[in-house]
Every structure is written in structure tokens, then in C-alpha cells.
Amino acid sequence: MRTKLEKVGYANRIFALILALSVVMSLFLFRSVQIHAEDEIPAYSGKASVELNKNVPGFTADEITTSSFESYGELDKLGRVTTALACIGQDLMPTKDRESITDVRPTGWKQNKYPGVVDSDPPYLYNRCHMIGFQLTGENANEKNLITGTRYMNVEGMLPYENEVADYIRDTGKHVMYRVTPVFTGNNLLCDGVQIEAYSVEDKGRGVSFNVFCYNVQPGITIDYKDGSNKLSPETNKAVDANSFIITGGDSGNGSVRSSTGSEASDIPAGTTYVLNKNSKKFHIPTCDSVKDMKEKNKEYSTKTRSEIIADGYDPCKRCNP
């Protein structure tokens, strides 16, 4: 009997040892992957985004599909958003106007106004950023899809990639795999930025294929990522009157969910027939949402006819179909 018990006890010790080694190796591998993911993102150097993995998205064969779907990860224990994944087709794109999202207060929300530094009206630092943009899946006040992001990350970083995907889907009727992964350092409540991956399915990436990181920064503003608190950078304080800055701590700043608030219809000159985007070479009706997304330097207010604008080399917007 003693011999059998000794054998059982020995076997249990071996099993416990193997289990402990497995846990240690798992933690080591997890830590290695985490370190690798952080190390491959270079420090911000003046550009709103940077390519990762030679711009090749990391979708596996099992993930790629032509069936439209959207999936949003559960909030983590700190209330932070996690990865959002979708196969986007025209059937997921919105058919109704965007609704209010002010009820959602994502982590790191320490709102302030910075006139003369933040390019919006009002000049709020933070936006409630859709991880997967409203124009792609029509999500409104979904707390699993809203993240605290600077105006700069929202418009200069994320918007161009979102527009590329939206235009492709509208033009072709095909599908795009789309994944947005927020990157947090430690227990910080404000993300360092987001990784965006996209891959057009039916043409195997020939239409759309990218893997980028968009930085959650705002030039001229110093941000504490632990809680999202912020202040005017010293060098900016010298160039701009600090007394013009308004510390609100309020709940505004939702008006720009991948959309500028600085170009309302009332600002458009009388007699304007179409608004041209000199950068994308597309033209829009004055009330098109895309007009709000444009930088002022890219806008041109035209009084020409539709046929004249097309003859000038512009293409009609696929959103407003002028």
C-alpha cells in the first residue's frame, strides 16, 4: 500500500511541476509578445501615423470571410475598450443619421479647450472616437467602440484610412476585413494610439491593404496618459496667449466623431453649388458630411455646374452622390 501511495504522490509532484512550468512559459511568452508589440511601434516623430509590419495586415486565413459581421471586445477590468473586428460590406454601412453619443464617457476623458492649437470649433482636445467609424458600421453610443482620442488622432490619423475603406466599399460593393486595436501602456486610462488593419477580401488585398498605428497625441499639448489630464506645452505657451485657453473638465467634444465641427452650412458662401476637395479630387454637395471632414486648405467653393466640375477632373462623392 505504501508503495502505491508513494507512486501516486510522486506522480502528483511531477504533474504539479509540469503545470508550474507550463504557467511560467505561458507568462514568459505573453510577456515576450507584449514587449514585441510595444517595441515595434516607433516613437511619435511628427507624423500622425506610421506603418507596422511593412504595412502588411495580420489577418489569418481563418479570420478572413466574405460574410459581413462586426464584433466588439468586452471592456477590460479598468473599463478600457479592447479590439474591434469586422468584415465590412455595404450592408453594414449606415442608412440613418448619426445619433448622440454623449452618454458614453470612455476612460481617460479629461476634456479641455485649446483655442489656436486644436483645429476645431469649439477647440476641444478630445473626441469620442469610434474605433470602427460610424460611416463603416453605423454604430452610435456603443461603449465598446468609443475611445478617448485627440482631435489630431481622430482626423489626421484615423480618418484618412477610414475614408479609404469606405470609398472602396461604396465603389466596388465588396468586403474589407477591418480591425482596430487600442494600445495602452500598463494601467494607463488613455491609450497611446490605435493599430488599424484592413484587407479587401474578394481581390485579396489589391484594393485595400494596410497595417498602421495612429498616435494619440496633439501637437502643442502635453498629455498624461495615466488619466488623460493635459496642459499646454511650454513651447506652445510662448507662441500663443495662455490666457485664451479654457479649462473646462466638461463633457463636450463629442461633435467630432471622425467629423469636423468647423464647417457648418452657414459658413459656406452664398451661391456655392458644390464644395471641391482639391486633395482627393472629389466634389460634394455643401451639406455633405464629408465637407465637415475636410481640411480648410483642401476646400474650394465652386459655383460651376456638375458637368463643368467633372470636366475639370473631379469625381462625385460616393457619400452624397451629387
C-alpha positions as CSV (number, residue, x, y, z in Angstrom):
1,M,0.0,0.0,0.0
2,R,2.8,2.4,0.9
3,T,4.5,1.7,-2.4
4,K,1.3,2.6,-4.4
5,L,0.8,5.8,-2.3
6,E,4.4,6.7,-2.9
7,K,4.0,6.2,-6.6
8,V,0.8,8.3,-6.6
9,G,2.5,11.1,-4.6
10,Y,5.5,11.1,-7.0
11,A,3.2,11.3,-10.0
12,N,1.3,14.2,-8.4
13,R,4.5,16.0,-7.8
14,I,5.6,15.5,-11.4
15,F,2.2,16.7,-12.7
16,A,2.4,19.8,-10.4
17,L,5.9,20.6,-11.7
18,I,4.8,20.3,-15.3
19,L,1.8,22.5,-14.6
20,A,4.0,25.1,-12.9
21,L,6.5,25.1,-15.8
22,S,3.6,25.5,-18.3
23,V,2.3,28.6,-16.4
24,V,5.7,30.1,-16.3
25,M,6.3,29.5,-20.0
26,S,2.9,31.0,-20.8
27,L,3.6,34.1,-18.9
28,F,7.0,34.4,-20.5
29,L,5.6,34.0,-24.0
30,F,2.8,36.5,-23.2
31,R,5.3,39.0,-21.9
32,S,7.5,38.5,-24.9
33,V,4.6,39.1,-27.3
34,Q,3.6,42.2,-25.3
35,I,7.1,43.6,-25.4
36,H,7.4,42.9,-29.1
37,A,4.2,44.6,-29.9
38,E,5.3,47.7,-28.0
39,D,8.8,47.7,-29.3
40,E,7.7,47.6,-33.0
41,I,5.8,50.9,-32.6
42,P,8.3,53.8,-33.1
43,A,8.1,57.0,-31.0
44,Y,6.0,59.8,-32.4
45,S,8.1,61.9,-34.8
46,G,5.7,64.4,-36.3
47,K,3.5,62.2,-38.4
48,A,0.0,61.2,-37.4
49,S,0.5,57.5,-38.3
50,V,3.2,55.0,-39.1
51,E,3.2,51.7,-40.9
52,L,3.6,48.5,-38.9
53,N,4.9,45.1,-40.2
54,K,5.8,46.6,-43.6
55,N,2.2,47.7,-43.9
56,V,1.0,44.1,-44.1
57,P,-2.1,43.4,-42.0
58,G,-2.1,40.3,-39.8
59,F,-5.4,38.6,-40.6
60,T,-5.3,34.8,-40.5
61,A,-6.9,32.6,-43.1
62,D,-9.5,31.6,-40.5
63,E,-10.5,35.2,-39.9
64,I,-11.0,36.3,-43.5
65,T,-14.5,35.9,-44.8
66,T,-16.9,37.5,-47.3
67,S,-19.8,37.4,-44.8
68,S,-20.4,40.8,-43.2
69,F,-20.1,40.9,-39.4
70,E,-19.0,43.2,-36.6
71,S,-17.6,42.3,-33.2
72,Y,-16.6,44.5,-30.3
73,G,-14.5,43.1,-27.4
74,E,-15.6,43.4,-23.8
75,L,-14.3,46.3,-21.7
76,D,-11.3,45.2,-19.6
77,K,-11.2,45.4,-15.7
78,L,-10.3,49.1,-15.9
79,G,-13.2,49.8,-18.2
80,R,-11.0,50.3,-21.3
81,V,-12.0,49.3,-24.7
82,T,-10.5,46.3,-26.4
83,T,-10.2,45.1,-30.0
84,A,-12.9,45.7,-32.5
85,L,-13.1,43.4,-35.6
86,A,-15.4,43.4,-38.6
87,C,-15.9,42.3,-42.1
88,I,-17.4,45.4,-43.6
89,G,-19.8,45.3,-46.6
90,Q,-22.3,47.8,-47.9
91,D,-25.0,46.0,-45.8
92,L,-23.3,47.2,-42.5
93,M,-22.9,50.8,-43.6
94,P,-25.4,53.3,-42.0
95,T,-28.6,54.4,-43.7
96,K,-29.7,56.8,-40.9
97,D,-28.2,59.9,-39.4
98,R,-25.7,59.6,-36.6
99,E,-27.2,59.8,-33.1
100,S,-25.9,61.4,-29.9
101,I,-23.1,59.6,-28.1
102,T,-22.7,62.0,-25.2
103,D,-23.9,59.4,-22.7
104,V,-20.7,57.4,-23.2
105,R,-17.7,58.6,-21.1
106,P,-14.6,56.5,-22.2
107,T,-11.6,56.1,-19.9
108,G,-9.1,59.0,-19.9
109,W,-11.8,61.6,-20.5
110,K,-10.2,64.8,-19.1
111,Q,-11.7,67.4,-21.5
112,N,-10.2,70.9,-22.1
113,K,-10.4,73.6,-24.8
114,Y,-7.3,74.9,-26.5
115,P,-8.1,77.8,-28.9
116,G,-5.5,78.4,-31.5
117,V,-3.9,75.0,-31.0
118,V,-6.7,72.5,-31.6
119,D,-8.1,72.9,-35.1
120,S,-11.8,72.6,-34.5
121,D,-14.7,74.8,-33.3
122,P,-15.1,74.6,-30.4
123,P,-11.4,73.6,-30.0
124,Y,-11.9,70.6,-27.7
125,L,-8.8,68.4,-27.2
126,Y,-10.6,65.1,-27.0
127,N,-13.2,63.4,-29.3
128,R,-15.2,60.3,-28.5
129,C,-13.6,58.4,-31.3
130,H,-15.3,55.5,-32.9
131,M,-12.8,52.7,-33.2
132,I,-14.7,51.4,-36.2
133,G,-16.0,54.6,-37.7
134,F,-19.7,55.4,-37.9
135,Q,-19.6,55.6,-41.7
136,L,-18.4,51.9,-41.8
137,T,-20.8,50.1,-39.4
138,G,-23.3,52.8,-38.2
139,E,-22.5,52.2,-34.5
140,N,-23.7,55.1,-32.3
141,A,-23.4,55.1,-28.5
142,N,-21.6,51.7,-28.2
143,E,-19.3,52.0,-25.3
144,K,-17.2,49.0,-26.6
145,N,-16.5,51.1,-29.8
146,L,-15.8,54.5,-28.3
147,I,-12.4,55.6,-27.1
148,T,-10.9,58.9,-25.9
149,G,-8.8,60.2,-28.7
150,T,-7.3,63.6,-29.5
151,R,-8.7,65.7,-32.3
152,Y,-5.4,65.1,-34.1
153,M,-5.6,61.3,-33.9
154,N,-9.2,61.3,-34.9
155,V,-9.0,63.5,-38.0
156,E,-5.3,63.4,-39.1
157,G,-4.6,59.8,-38.0
158,M,-7.7,57.6,-38.3
159,L,-10.0,59.4,-40.8
160,P,-7.9,59.0,-44.0
161,Y,-7.7,55.2,-43.5
162,E,-11.4,55.0,-42.7
163,N,-12.3,57.1,-45.8
164,E,-10.1,54.8,-48.0
165,V,-12.1,51.8,-46.8
166,A,-15.5,53.5,-47.1
167,D,-14.7,54.7,-50.6
168,Y,-13.6,51.3,-51.7
169,I,-16.7,49.5,-50.4
170,R,-19.0,52.1,-51.9
171,D,-17.2,51.9,-55.3
172,T,-16.9,48.1,-55.5
173,G,-19.7,46.6,-53.3
174,K,-17.0,44.3,-52.0
175,H,-15.9,43.5,-48.4
176,V,-13.0,44.7,-46.3
177,M,-11.6,42.9,-43.1
178,Y,-11.1,45.7,-40.6
179,R,-9.5,45.5,-37.1
180,V,-8.8,48.3,-34.6
181,T,-6.7,47.5,-31.6
182,P,-6.1,50.1,-28.9
183,V,-2.6,50.1,-27.3
184,F,-2.4,51.0,-23.6
185,T,0.8,51.2,-21.6
186,G,0.4,49.4,-18.3
187,N,-2.7,50.6,-16.4
188,N,-2.9,53.9,-18.2
189,L,-6.5,55.0,-18.9
190,L,-5.7,56.9,-22.1
191,C,-4.3,54.8,-25.0
192,D,-1.0,55.6,-26.7
193,G,-2.9,55.2,-30.0
194,V,-4.6,52.6,-32.1
195,Q,-3.5,50.0,-34.6
196,I,-5.7,49.8,-37.7
197,E,-5.5,46.8,-40.1
198,A,-7.5,46.5,-43.3
199,Y,-7.6,43.9,-46.1
200,S,-10.0,43.8,-49.1
201,V,-11.3,40.3,-49.3
202,E,-12.5,39.5,-52.8
203,D,-9.4,40.9,-54.6
204,K,-7.0,39.6,-52.0
205,G,-5.8,43.0,-50.8
206,R,-5.2,44.6,-54.2
207,G,-7.8,47.3,-53.5
208,V,-7.1,47.9,-49.8
209,S,-4.3,46.6,-47.6
210,F,-2.6,48.4,-44.7
211,N,-1.4,48.0,-41.2
212,V,-0.8,51.3,-39.4
213,F,-0.6,52.8,-35.9
214,C,-2.2,56.2,-35.3
215,Y,-0.7,58.2,-32.4
216,N,-3.0,59.6,-29.7
217,V,-1.1,62.9,-29.5
218,Q,-2.0,66.6,-30.0
219,P,0.9,68.8,-31.2
220,G,1.3,71.7,-28.7
221,I,-0.3,69.8,-25.8
222,T,1.3,67.7,-23.1
223,I,-0.8,64.7,-22.1
224,D,-0.5,62.4,-19.0
225,Y,-1.7,59.0,-20.3
226,K,-2.3,57.7,-16.8
227,D,-5.6,59.6,-16.6
228,G,-5.8,61.7,-19.7
229,S,-5.0,65.0,-17.9
230,N,-3.4,67.6,-20.2
231,K,-1.8,71.1,-20.4
232,L,-0.4,73.5,-22.9
233,S,3.2,72.5,-23.8
234,P,5.8,75.1,-22.6
235,E,7.0,75.9,-26.2
236,T,3.4,76.5,-27.3
237,N,2.7,78.7,-24.3
238,K,5.4,81.1,-25.6
239,A,3.8,81.3,-29.0
240,V,0.1,81.6,-28.0
241,D,-1.6,83.7,-25.3
242,A,-2.1,81.3,-22.5
243,N,-5.0,83.4,-21.2
244,S,-7.1,82.3,-24.2
245,F,-7.1,78.7,-23.1
246,I,-10.2,77.4,-21.3
247,I,-10.0,74.6,-18.8
248,T,-13.4,73.0,-18.8
249,G,-13.2,69.5,-17.5
250,G,-16.6,69.1,-19.0
251,D,-18.3,66.5,-21.1
252,S,-18.3,68.2,-24.5
253,G,-16.2,67.3,-27.5
254,N,-18.5,64.7,-28.9
255,G,-19.3,66.7,-32.0
256,S,-16.3,65.3,-33.9
257,V,-16.6,61.6,-34.3
258,R,-14.4,61.5,-37.4
259,S,-16.1,64.8,-38.4
260,S,-15.1,68.4,-38.1
261,T,-17.4,70.9,-36.5
262,G,-15.8,73.9,-38.2
263,S,-17.6,73.9,-41.5
264,E,-21.3,74.3,-41.0
265,A,-23.5,75.1,-43.9
266,S,-23.9,78.7,-42.7
267,D,-20.1,79.2,-43.3
268,I,-20.4,78.3,-46.9
269,P,-20.5,81.3,-49.3
270,A,-23.8,82.1,-50.9
271,G,-24.2,80.8,-54.4
272,T,-22.0,77.7,-53.8
273,T,-23.2,74.8,-55.9
274,Y,-20.5,72.3,-54.9
275,V,-17.6,72.0,-52.5
276,L,-14.4,70.6,-54.0
277,N,-11.7,68.7,-52.3
278,K,-8.5,69.7,-54.0
279,N,-6.6,66.9,-52.4
280,S,-8.9,63.9,-53.2
281,K,-10.3,65.5,-56.4
282,K,-13.9,64.7,-55.4
283,F,-16.8,67.2,-55.3
284,H,-19.7,67.3,-52.8
285,I,-23.0,69.0,-52.1
286,P,-22.5,71.7,-49.5
287,T,-24.3,69.8,-46.8
288,C,-22.4,66.5,-47.3
289,D,-20.8,65.2,-44.1
290,S,-17.5,64.8,-46.0
291,V,-17.3,68.6,-46.2
292,K,-17.1,68.7,-42.4
293,D,-14.2,66.3,-42.6
294,M,-12.1,68.3,-45.0
295,K,-9.2,70.5,-44.0
296,E,-9.8,74.1,-44.9
297,K,-6.7,74.2,-47.1
298,N,-8.2,71.5,-49.3
299,K,-11.6,73.1,-49.8
300,E,-12.7,75.1,-52.8
301,Y,-16.2,76.6,-53.0
302,S,-17.5,76.3,-56.6
303,T,-20.4,77.9,-58.5
304,K,-19.8,75.7,-61.5
305,T,-22.3,73.1,-62.8
306,R,-21.8,69.4,-62.2
307,S,-20.7,68.7,-65.8
308,E,-18.2,71.6,-65.6
309,I,-16.7,70.2,-62.4
310,I,-16.4,66.7,-63.9
311,A,-14.7,68.2,-67.0
312,D,-12.2,69.8,-64.6
313,G,-11.2,66.3,-63.4
314,Y,-13.2,65.9,-60.3
315,D,-15.2,62.8,-59.4
316,P,-18.6,62.8,-57.5
317,C,-18.5,61.9,-53.8
318,K,-19.9,58.4,-53.2
319,R,-21.5,59.5,-49.9
320,C,-23.7,62.3,-51.1
321,N,-23.9,61.4,-54.8
322,P,-24.0,64.9,-56.2
